[in-house]
Amino acid sequence: MKDLPSIQISPITSADDCIPEYVSESFLQTKFWGLFKARTGWRAYACSYRFEDKGIAGHLIVLRRRFARLFTFLYVPFGAAELIFLSERWEALAALGRAIGKSLGGTDIFIRFDVPWKRSGGLSHAEKDSPPNSEIRKSGLHKGMDVQVPDTVVLDITRNEDDLLAGMKPKWRYNIRLSQKRGVCVKDEGIQGLPTFMNLYQETARRDKIAIHPQSYYKTLFETASEVSSLIEKESLEIPKPYFSLYVARHGSDALASIIVLHMGENATYLYGASSDKKRNVMPAYALQWHAITEAKKRGEKTYDFFGIPPEGYDASHPMAGLFLFKTGFGGDIVRRYGACDVGFRPVMYWMFRAGEQLRALWHKKIKKNMGKFYHTIFKRRAPAQELERKEQSSSDNQDSEKTNPSNP
């Protein structure tokens, strides 16, 4: 595809730049999220594009990040959803990437799209099975390292509570009722609950060897959502407002687990989770998820996105293996997407970046984790039954995917 789309692009630096808001299937493609990222180390841009010859247009949030002090790259999380309807979607994506890079001055090394297109529905039979890597390469794209986890579980919460419980695995229903019987209480503590959440998150990070942001990052998240929501209300606009719940599960005086859930439009998304090693037998993780699901129903939301499971064909050593067991147990539909694609602008620097990216991923996914497993095997040996129970109950914690990828927002 030789013709580039027309582009209009402007920076997002304040809440005023979030009006009018984009209506998108993903919160990652809202101006609110762009503003949040602009306040946490990125530059954010609102982009409108149009393929005149194809009669298709759309909106994007484009993020820019500097690394090694000298170089920058561009990132589009779950954007360009409209291009799925084109037969030459990969060529169009490459053309869009080149047009964005050109509009922003042509100084970036590459642009990465975490493609939101699902590997089902509207695609050919051959495309449903695996990403068409040969087609991607022919289009001038390179298969990139995923920033957002491509696959997830989405639960339809328009059904009544009895039907939702009936759709779960029996043990999940049992654990939810057990948590209630044992007196676990769940409350939305909002931004005031951040210190509690961070104490649990730091414990989770030490236990599971994951990287987490400082408390200021999550504080900015809540404050940005509140600011944008207030402006939307002030302007009396009928567009989705971001709202965050911070649920804490307590048993007596002990805070045992906590999750952060985004409510926006008709969707609720479980973003972050943390837990203590204390009192796992009272099943706080199950109580939290069930409470979050029922609260989303009360708000009139239609879906609950568990936001991240391992890829199809994963093995037991995958860092998200426990997440698959935990999240799919609540029912819901598995959604699989194509993942990341890159358009390189400066080939030598791009491949140098990719090499460094892959080395870092190898360190975090394999070497560092295996070192931790070796330590626990030698010095903190557990009985097999105890270890299985720990993995199953802690699987709801590991929500922060920045642990594996240097460019994760």
SEZA-484472 format. One record per residue (C-alpha): residue number from 1; residue in three letters; x, y, z. Coordinates in nm, 4 decimals. Example, Ala and Ser with C-alpha at 12.3 -4.5 7.8 and 13.67 -1.06 7.14 Angstrom:
residues 2
SITE  nr rest       xx       yy       zz
SITE   1  Ala   1.2300  -0.4500   0.7800
SITE   2  Ser   1.3670  -0.1060   0.7140
end
This chain:
residues 409
SITE  nr rest       xx       yy       zz
SITE   1  Met   0.0000   0.0000   0.0000
SITE   2  Lys   0.1759   0.3113  -0.1263
SITE   3  Asp  -0.0735   0.5800  -0.0254
SITE   4  Leu  -0.0393   0.7000   0.3321
SITE   5  Pro  -0.3457   0.8066   0.5291
SITE   6  Ser  -0.4020   1.1697   0.6176
SITE   7  Ile  -0.3090   1.2441   0.9777
SITE   8  Gln  -0.4116   1.5060   1.2327
SITE   9  Ile  -0.2221   1.4878   1.5592
SITE  10  Ser  -0.2088   1.6951   1.8777
SITE  11  Pro  -0.0441   1.6520   2.2196
SITE  12  Ile  -0.2357   1.5546   2.5331
SITE  13  Thr  -0.1048   1.7534   2.8301
SITE  14  Ser  -0.4096   1.8458   3.0403
SITE  15  Ala  -0.7613   1.7303   3.1232
SITE  16  Asp  -0.8974   1.9877   2.8778
SITE  17  Asp  -0.7257   1.7910   2.5997
SITE  18  Cys  -0.9416   1.4909   2.6932
SITE  19  Ile  -1.2599   1.6614   2.5725
SITE  20  Pro  -1.4162   1.5328   2.3558
SITE  21  Glu  -1.3149   1.1845   2.4659
SITE  22  Tyr  -1.2610   0.8974   2.2248
SITE  23  Val  -1.5134   0.6150   2.2477
SITE  24  Ser  -1.3132   0.2941   2.2208
SITE  25  Glu  -1.3430  -0.0753   2.2968
SITE  26  Ser  -1.0290  -0.0451   2.5115
SITE  27  Phe  -0.9556   0.2045   2.7868
SITE  28  Leu  -0.5978   0.2086   2.6549
SITE  29  Gln  -0.7279   0.4037   2.3557
SITE  30  Thr  -0.8913   0.6850   2.5534
SITE  31  Lys  -0.7574   1.0356   2.6016
SITE  32  Phe  -0.7857   0.9795   2.9753
SITE  33  Trp  -0.5290   0.7005   2.9513
SITE  34  Gly  -0.3112   0.9165   2.7285
SITE  35  Leu  -0.3131   1.1932   2.9898
SITE  36  Phe  -0.2275   0.9463   3.2643
SITE  37  Lys   0.0707   0.8190   3.0646
SITE  38  Ala   0.1761   1.1785   2.9917
SITE  39  Arg   0.1966   1.2289   3.3683
SITE  40  Thr   0.4041   0.9155   3.4256
SITE  41  Gly   0.7003   0.9470   3.1911
SITE  42  Trp   0.5550   0.9326   2.8397
SITE  43  Arg   0.4389   1.1860   2.5854
SITE  44  Ala   0.0870   1.1324   2.4578
SITE  45  Tyr  -0.0831   1.2367   2.1355
SITE  46  Ala  -0.4397   1.2270   2.0071
SITE  47  Cys  -0.4334   1.1179   1.6446
SITE  48  Ser  -0.7065   1.1102   1.3796
SITE  49  Tyr  -0.6447   0.9288   1.0522
SITE  50  Arg  -0.8286   0.8700   0.7265
SITE  51  Phe  -0.7593   0.6407   0.4323
SITE  52  Glu  -0.9261   0.8396   0.1554
SITE  53  Asp  -0.9070   0.5574  -0.0995
SITE  54  Lys  -1.0454   0.3008   0.1483
SITE  55  Gly  -1.3187   0.5166   0.2978
SITE  56  Ile  -1.2121   0.4265   0.6510
SITE  57  Ala  -1.1115   0.6537   0.9373
SITE  58  Gly  -1.0363   0.6281   1.3059
SITE  59  His  -0.8779   0.7731   1.6179
SITE  60  Leu  -0.5661   0.6676   1.8051
SITE  61  Ile  -0.3786   0.7389   2.1231
SITE  62  Val  -0.0074   0.7392   2.0400
SITE  63  Leu   0.2542   0.7291   2.3160
SITE  64  Arg   0.6191   0.8287   2.2853
SITE  65  Arg   0.8956   0.7133   2.5191
SITE  66  Arg   1.2590   0.8134   2.5427
SITE  67  Phe   1.5273   0.5580   2.6241
SITE  68  Ala   1.9046   0.5746   2.6585
SITE  69  Arg   1.8525   0.9550   2.6749
SITE  70  Leu   1.9049   0.9882   2.3003
SITE  71  Phe   1.6379   0.7806   2.1260
SITE  72  Thr   1.2595   0.7611   2.1191
SITE  73  Phe   1.0017   0.5109   2.0015
SITE  74  Leu   0.6244   0.5256   1.9528
SITE  75  Tyr   0.3653   0.2916   2.0956
SITE  76  Val  -0.0049   0.2397   2.0170
SITE  77  Pro  -0.1796   0.0143   2.2734
SITE  78  Phe  -0.4775  -0.1741   2.1250
SITE  79  Gly  -0.5288   0.0870   1.8530
SITE  80  Ala  -0.6351   0.0819   1.4852
SITE  81  Ala  -0.9291  -0.1493   1.5546
SITE  82  Glu  -1.1083  -0.0197   1.2428
SITE  83  Leu  -0.8504  -0.1672   1.0060
SITE  84  Ile  -0.9716  -0.5205   1.0793
SITE  85  Phe  -1.2425  -0.4633   0.8176
SITE  86  Leu  -0.9873  -0.4171   0.5372
SITE  87  Ser  -0.8657  -0.7129   0.3332
SITE  88  Glu  -0.5202  -0.5488   0.3257
SITE  89  Arg  -0.5233  -0.4767   0.6977
SITE  90  Trp  -0.1532  -0.5447   0.7550
SITE  91  Glu  -0.0461  -0.3182   0.4683
SITE  92  Ala  -0.2790  -0.0493   0.6021
SITE  93  Leu  -0.1296  -0.0851   0.9508
SITE  94  Ala   0.2225  -0.0415   0.8118
SITE  95  Ala   0.1115   0.2643   0.6128
SITE  96  Leu  -0.0540   0.4113   0.9212
SITE  97  Gly   0.2633   0.3581   1.1228
SITE  98  Arg   0.4761   0.5337   0.8623
SITE  99  Ala   0.2298   0.8237   0.8434
SITE 100  Ile   0.2308   0.8701   1.2213
SITE 101  Gly   0.6103   0.8578   1.2345
SITE 102  Lys   0.6337   1.1174   0.9580
SITE 103  Ser   0.3783   1.3460   1.1266
SITE 104  Leu   0.5755   1.3387   1.4517
SITE 105  Gly   0.8981   1.4464   1.2865
SITE 106  Gly   1.0541   1.1213   1.1702
SITE 107  Thr   1.2998   1.1068   1.4613
SITE 108  Asp   1.1722   0.7887   1.6299
SITE 109  Ile   1.3355   0.4485   1.5844
SITE 110  Phe   1.0095   0.2573   1.5371
SITE 111  Ile   0.6403   0.2453   1.6183
SITE 112  Arg   0.4821  -0.0536   1.7915
SITE 113  Phe   0.1158  -0.1471   1.7621
SITE 114  Asp  -0.0320  -0.3893   2.0133
SITE 115  Val  -0.2923  -0.5010   1.7621
SITE 116  Pro  -0.6428  -0.5380   1.9126
SITE 117  Trp  -0.7705  -0.7626   1.6344
SITE 118  Lys  -0.9128  -1.0881   1.7614
SITE 119  Arg  -0.8015  -1.4162   1.6097
SITE 120  Ser  -1.1625  -1.5061   1.5306
SITE 121  Gly  -1.4566  -1.3407   1.3633
SITE 122  Gly  -1.4016  -1.1608   1.0343
SITE 123  Leu  -1.0784  -1.3490   0.9621
SITE 124  Ser  -1.0054  -1.6316   0.7234
SITE 125  His  -0.9867  -1.9887   0.8507
SITE 126  Ala  -0.6074  -1.9909   0.8087
SITE 127  Glu  -0.5702  -1.6742   1.0153
SITE 128  Lys  -0.7632  -1.8150   1.3091
SITE 129  Asp  -0.4926  -2.0667   1.3915
SITE 130  Ser  -0.1784  -1.8535   1.4138
SITE 131  Pro  -0.0559  -1.5024   1.3368
SITE 132  Pro   0.0180  -1.4709   0.9624
SITE 133  Asn   0.3862  -1.3905   1.0095
SITE 134  Ser   0.4691  -1.4162   0.6390
SITE 135  Glu   0.1922  -1.1687   0.5573
SITE 136  Ile   0.3172  -0.9393   0.8322
SITE 137  Arg   0.6701  -0.9405   0.6900
SITE 138  Lys   0.5489  -0.8824   0.3341
SITE 139  Ser   0.3647  -0.5754   0.4580
SITE 140  Gly   0.6833  -0.4201   0.5951
SITE 141  Leu   0.6001  -0.5055   0.9552
SITE 142  His   0.8001  -0.7015   1.2114
SITE 143  Lys   0.6463  -0.9211   1.4819
SITE 144  Gly   0.7176  -0.7258   1.7982
SITE 145  Met   0.7428  -0.8204   2.1628
SITE 146  Asp   0.4022  -0.7891   2.3264
SITE 147  Val   0.3633  -0.5024   2.5697
SITE 148  Gln   0.0028  -0.5714   2.6636
SITE 149  Val  -0.0837  -0.9369   2.7099
SITE 150  Pro  -0.2763  -1.0255   2.3890
SITE 151  Asp  -0.5089  -1.2836   2.5429
SITE 152  Thr  -0.7677  -1.2412   2.8134
SITE 153  Val  -1.0896  -1.3738   2.9664
SITE 154  Val  -1.4030  -1.1599   2.9380
SITE 155  Leu  -1.7059  -1.2439   3.1498
SITE 156  Asp  -2.0577  -1.1473   3.0412
SITE 157  Ile  -2.2113  -1.0049   3.3587
SITE 158  Thr  -2.5560  -0.9253   3.2175
SITE 159  Arg  -2.6745  -1.2596   3.3560
SITE 160  Asn  -2.8151  -1.2818   3.7082
SITE 161  Glu  -2.5914  -1.3819   3.9979
SITE 162  Asp  -2.7220  -1.7379   4.0152
SITE 163  Asp  -2.6393  -1.7910   3.6482
SITE 164  Leu  -2.2936  -1.6378   3.6936
SITE 165  Leu  -2.2220  -1.8746   3.9817
SITE 166  Ala  -2.3550  -2.1681   3.7819
SITE 167  Gly  -2.1131  -2.0828   3.5009
SITE 168  Met  -1.8099  -2.1114   3.7306
SITE 169  Lys  -1.6101  -2.4201   3.8117
SITE 170  Pro  -1.7544  -2.5931   4.1200
SITE 171  Lys  -1.4480  -2.5212   4.3334
SITE 172  Trp  -1.4741  -2.1490   4.2551
SITE 173  Arg  -1.8360  -2.1399   4.3735
SITE 174  Tyr  -1.7336  -2.3312   4.6838
SITE 175  Asn  -1.4455  -2.0945   4.7598
SITE 176  Ile  -1.6648  -1.7858   4.7181
SITE 177  Arg  -1.9187  -1.9246   4.9648
SITE 178  Leu  -1.6416  -2.0391   5.1963
SITE 179  Ser  -1.4962  -1.6876   5.2076
SITE 180  Gln  -1.8384  -1.5526   5.3031
SITE 181  Lys  -1.8878  -1.8205   5.5673
SITE 182  Arg  -1.5479  -1.7448   5.7204
SITE 183  Gly  -1.6244  -1.3753   5.7475
SITE 184  Val  -1.4155  -1.2135   5.4747
SITE 185  Cys  -1.5348  -0.8561   5.4204
SITE 186  Val  -1.4668  -0.6631   5.0984
SITE 187  Lys  -1.4935  -0.2856   5.0677
SITE 188  Asp  -1.4105  -0.0263   4.8025
SITE 189  Glu  -1.1601   0.1952   4.9852
SITE 190  Gly  -1.0749   0.4144   4.6866
SITE 191  Ile  -0.7591   0.6230   4.6815
SITE 192  Gln  -0.7494   0.6158   5.0631
SITE 193  Gly  -0.6762   0.2442   5.0386
SITE 194  Leu  -0.3545   0.2910   4.8401
SITE 195  Pro  -0.1180   0.2501   5.1396
SITE 196  Thr  -0.2877  -0.0814   5.2220
SITE 197  Phe  -0.2726  -0.1897   4.8583
SITE 198  Met   0.0967  -0.0998   4.8316
SITE 199  Asn   0.1880  -0.2926   5.1465
SITE 200  Leu   0.0243  -0.6007   4.9965
SITE 201  Tyr   0.1717  -0.5320   4.6522
SITE 202  Gln   0.5238  -0.5052   4.7883
SITE 203  Glu   0.4752  -0.8376   4.9644
SITE 204  Thr   0.3482  -0.9848   4.6373
SITE 205  Ala   0.6460  -0.8445   4.4448
SITE 206  Arg   0.8944  -0.9993   4.6868
SITE 207  Arg   0.7180  -1.3336   4.6806
SITE 208  Asp   0.6576  -1.3608   4.3051
SITE 209  Lys   0.9678  -1.1740   4.1825
SITE 210  Ile   0.7778  -0.9114   3.9831
SITE 211  Ala   0.8464  -0.5426   3.9253
SITE 212  Ile   0.5899  -0.2882   4.0404
SITE 213  His   0.5506   0.0877   4.0143
SITE 214  Pro   0.5850   0.3170   4.3188
SITE 215  Gln   0.2748   0.4329   4.5038
SITE 216  Ser   0.2897   0.7701   4.3265
SITE 217  Tyr   0.2111   0.5939   3.9953
SITE 218  Tyr  -0.1181   0.4534   4.1223
SITE 219  Lys  -0.2013   0.7793   4.3022
SITE 220  Thr  -0.1638   0.9613   3.9695
SITE 221  Leu  -0.3910   0.7005   3.8106
SITE 222  Phe  -0.6729   0.7715   4.0563
SITE 223  Glu  -0.6243   1.1487   4.0490
SITE 224  Thr  -0.6231   1.1661   3.6691
SITE 225  Ala  -0.9430   0.9619   3.6464
SITE 226  Ser  -1.1109   1.1869   3.9028
SITE 227  Glu  -1.0017   1.5036   3.7219
SITE 228  Val  -1.1216   1.3856   3.3814
SITE 229  Ser  -1.4516   1.2556   3.5236
SITE 230  Ser  -1.5174   1.5877   3.6980
SITE 231  Leu  -1.4601   1.7760   3.3738
SITE 232  Ile  -1.6955   1.5449   3.1834
SITE 233  Glu  -1.9648   1.6041   3.4479
SITE 234  Lys  -1.9048   1.9803   3.4428
SITE 235  Glu  -1.9509   1.9886   3.0655
SITE 236  Ser  -2.2607   1.7624   3.0932
SITE 237  Leu  -2.1179   1.5297   2.8307
SITE 238  Glu  -2.2691   1.1867   2.7729
SITE 239  Ile  -1.9428   1.0001   2.7291
SITE 240  Pro  -1.7829   0.7257   2.9422
SITE 241  Lys  -1.6192   0.8480   3.2618
SITE 242  Pro  -1.3249   0.6624   3.4172
SITE 243  Tyr  -1.3684   0.5485   3.7755
SITE 244  Phe  -1.1366   0.3263   3.9783
SITE 245  Ser  -1.2339   0.0963   4.2617
SITE 246  Leu  -0.9717  -0.0246   4.5058
SITE 247  Tyr  -1.1210  -0.3259   4.6792
SITE 248  Val  -0.9646  -0.4596   4.9985
SITE 249  Ala  -1.0515  -0.7991   5.1475
SITE 250  Arg  -1.0192  -0.8078   5.5260
SITE 251  His  -1.0603  -1.0777   5.7852
SITE 252  Gly  -1.0888  -0.9276   6.1282
SITE 253  Ser  -0.8171  -0.6621   6.1492
SITE 254  Asp  -0.6024  -0.8191   5.8758
SITE 255  Ala  -0.5919  -0.6835   5.5205
SITE 256  Leu  -0.5396  -0.9995   5.3153
SITE 257  Ala  -0.5756  -0.9021   4.9493
SITE 258  Ser  -0.6580  -0.6079   4.7262
SITE 259  Ile  -0.7394  -0.5377   4.3612
SITE 260  Ile  -0.7772  -0.2262   4.1448
SITE 261  Val  -1.0630  -0.2299   3.8930
SITE 262  Leu  -1.1360   0.0292   3.6238
SITE 263  His  -1.4991   0.1098   3.5451
SITE 264  Met  -1.5531   0.2854   3.2128
SITE 265  Gly  -1.8674   0.2807   3.0056
SITE 266  Glu  -2.0146  -0.0683   2.9931
SITE 267  Asn  -1.6896  -0.2411   3.0900
SITE 268  Ala  -1.5060  -0.3230   3.4106
SITE 269  Thr  -1.1390  -0.4231   3.3900
SITE 270  Tyr  -0.9339  -0.5919   3.6623
SITE 271  Leu  -0.5932  -0.4242   3.6354
SITE 272  Tyr  -0.3836  -0.4967   3.9449
SITE 273  Gly  -0.3940  -0.7483   4.2273
SITE 274  Ala  -0.1992  -0.8065   4.5483
SITE 275  Ser  -0.2187  -1.0425   4.8431
SITE 276  Ser  -0.0620  -1.1488   5.1683
SITE 277  Asp   0.0510  -1.4974   5.2623
SITE 278  Lys  -0.1653  -1.4744   5.5740
SITE 279  Lys  -0.4929  -1.6641   5.6122
SITE 280  Arg  -0.5114  -1.7966   5.2582
SITE 281  Asn  -0.7527  -2.0593   5.3853
SITE 282  Val  -1.0284  -1.7945   5.4078
SITE 283  Met  -1.0083  -1.7468   5.0264
SITE 284  Pro  -0.9801  -1.3658   5.0028
SITE 285  Ala  -0.8922  -1.3669   4.6302
SITE 286  Tyr  -1.2234  -1.5342   4.5438
SITE 287  Ala  -1.4171  -1.2968   4.7672
SITE 288  Leu  -1.2539  -0.9990   4.5957
SITE 289  Gln  -1.3341  -1.1076   4.2425
SITE 290  Trp  -1.6925  -1.1986   4.3214
SITE 291  His  -1.7480  -0.8659   4.4978
SITE 292  Ala  -1.5949  -0.6761   4.2034
SITE 293  Ile  -1.8157  -0.8638   3.9563
SITE 294  Thr  -2.1362  -0.7989   4.1510
SITE 295  Glu  -2.0484  -0.4313   4.2012
SITE 296  Ala  -1.9874  -0.3930   3.8276
SITE 297  Lys  -2.3334  -0.5430   3.7688
SITE 298  Lys  -2.4877  -0.2866   4.0042
SITE 299  Arg  -2.3221  -0.0096   3.8028
SITE 300  Gly  -2.4943  -0.1378   3.4890
SITE 301  Glu  -2.1765  -0.2671   3.3272
SITE 302  Lys  -2.1991  -0.5563   3.0851
SITE 303  Thr  -1.8538  -0.7167   3.0853
SITE 304  Tyr  -1.5783  -0.7909   3.3351
SITE 305  Asp  -1.2353  -0.8237   3.1759
SITE 306  Phe  -0.9794  -1.0258   3.3735
SITE 307  Phe  -0.7104  -0.8601   3.1557
SITE 308  Gly  -0.4456  -1.1150   3.0749
SITE 309  Ile  -0.3885  -1.4894   3.0403
SITE 310  Pro  -0.0977  -1.6837   2.8869
SITE 311  Pro  -0.0934  -1.7603   2.5131
SITE 312  Glu  -0.2478  -2.0674   2.3555
SITE 313  Gly  -0.0281  -2.3739   2.3988
SITE 314  Tyr   0.1575  -2.2413   2.7057
SITE 315  Asp   0.3345  -2.4821   2.9400
SITE 316  Ala   0.3459  -2.5016   3.3177
SITE 317  Ser   0.6650  -2.2932   3.3337
SITE 318  His   0.4964  -1.9888   3.1792
SITE 319  Pro   0.4920  -1.7005   3.4326
SITE 320  Met   0.1167  -1.6591   3.3850
SITE 321  Ala   0.0244  -2.0271   3.4096
SITE 322  Gly  -0.1415  -1.9800   3.7478
SITE 323  Leu  -0.3400  -1.6855   3.6148
SITE 324  Phe  -0.5019  -1.9022   3.3486
SITE 325  Leu  -0.6281  -2.1475   3.6095
SITE 326  Phe  -0.7604  -1.8752   3.8371
SITE 327  Lys  -0.9249  -1.6489   3.5797
SITE 328  Thr  -1.0870  -1.9124   3.3623
SITE 329  Gly  -1.2420  -2.0696   3.6711
SITE 330  Phe  -1.4915  -1.7827   3.6912
SITE 331  Gly  -1.6316  -1.8664   3.3485
SITE 332  Gly  -1.6176  -1.6174   3.0642
SITE 333  Asp  -1.4948  -1.6272   2.7081
SITE 334  Ile  -1.1296  -1.6553   2.6130
SITE 335  Val  -1.0266  -1.3783   2.3724
SITE 336  Arg  -0.7051  -1.4174   2.1744
SITE 337  Arg  -0.5459  -1.1341   1.9769
SITE 338  Tyr  -0.2568  -1.1147   1.7325
SITE 339  Gly  -0.0223  -0.9203   1.9593
SITE 340  Ala   0.2455  -0.6657   1.8737
SITE 341  Cys   0.3701  -0.5529   1.5316
SITE 342  Asp   0.6453  -0.2994   1.4666
SITE 343  Val   0.7179  -0.0584   1.1843
SITE 344  Gly   1.0894   0.0194   1.1888
SITE 345  Phe   1.2083   0.3637   1.0808
SITE 346  Arg   1.5824   0.3328   1.1527
SITE 347  Pro   1.6767  -0.0325   1.0899
SITE 348  Val   2.0142  -0.0571   1.2660
SITE 349  Met   1.8946   0.1113   1.5838
SITE 350  Tyr   1.5682  -0.0816   1.5734
SITE 351  Trp   1.7417  -0.4205   1.5688
SITE 352  Met   1.9794  -0.3079   1.8433
SITE 353  Phe   1.6773  -0.2179   2.0552
SITE 354  Arg   1.5121  -0.5528   1.9815
SITE 355  Ala   1.8265  -0.7420   2.0823
SITE 356  Gly   1.8398  -0.5571   2.4131
SITE 357  Glu   1.4682  -0.6103   2.4652
SITE 358  Gln   1.4987  -0.9853   2.4135
SITE 359  Leu   1.7965  -1.0115   2.6481
SITE 360  Arg   1.6069  -0.8274   2.9188
SITE 361  Ala   1.3037  -1.0520   2.8719
SITE 362  Leu   1.5267  -1.3601   2.8943
SITE 363  Trp   1.6720  -1.2323   3.2205
SITE 364  His   1.3346  -1.1590   3.3808
SITE 365  Lys   1.1359  -1.4541   3.2435
SITE 366  Lys   1.3935  -1.7296   3.2674
SITE 367  Ile   1.7180  -1.6629   3.4511
SITE 368  Lys   1.5973  -1.4457   3.7398
SITE 369  Lys   1.2854  -1.6538   3.8049
SITE 370  Asn   1.4783  -1.9814   3.7896
SITE 371  Met   1.7300  -1.8430   4.0367
SITE 372  Gly   1.4415  -1.7630   4.2697
SITE 373  Lys   1.2933  -2.1105   4.2261
SITE 374  Phe   1.6321  -2.2676   4.2995
SITE 375  Tyr   1.6620  -2.0617   4.6181
SITE 376  His   1.3159  -2.1637   4.7384
SITE 377  Thr   1.3788  -2.5283   4.6492
SITE 378  Ile   1.6989  -2.5411   4.8522
SITE 379  Phe   1.6175  -2.3157   5.1460
SITE 380  Lys   1.2380  -2.2992   5.1700
SITE 381  Arg   1.1183  -2.6376   5.0511
SITE 382  Arg   0.7410  -2.6837   5.0568
SITE 383  Ala   0.5320  -2.9965   5.0504
SITE 384  Pro   0.3824  -3.0458   4.7006
SITE 385  Ala   0.0247  -3.0037   4.8224
SITE 386  Gln   0.1137  -2.6785   4.9983
SITE 387  Glu   0.2851  -2.5423   4.6880
SITE 388  Leu  -0.0132  -2.6260   4.4644
SITE 389  Glu  -0.2492  -2.4476   4.7014
SITE 390  Arg  -0.0192  -2.1425   4.7158
SITE 391  Lys  -0.0001  -2.1151   4.3362
SITE 392  Glu  -0.3756  -2.1455   4.2968
SITE 393  Gln  -0.4562  -1.8824   4.5577
SITE 394  Ser  -0.1802  -1.6354   4.4603
SITE 395  Ser  -0.2539  -1.6541   4.0886
SITE 396  Ser  -0.4777  -1.3469   4.1060
SITE 397  Asp  -0.1884  -1.1238   4.2120
SITE 398  Asn   0.0397  -1.1156   3.9100
SITE 399  Gln  -0.1337  -0.8480   3.7039
SITE 400  Asp   0.1514  -0.6057   3.6318
SITE 401  Ser   0.2957  -0.7048   3.2948
SITE 402  Glu   0.5685  -0.4395   3.3025
SITE 403  Lys   0.7878  -0.7002   3.4692
SITE 404  Thr   0.8683  -0.8598   3.1332
SITE 405  Asn   0.8952  -0.5737   2.8877
SITE 406  Pro   1.0932  -0.2496   2.9078
SITE 407  Ser   0.8455  -0.0589   2.6946
SITE 408  Asn   0.5334  -0.1544   2.8889
SITE 409  Pro   0.3270   0.1504   2.9855
end
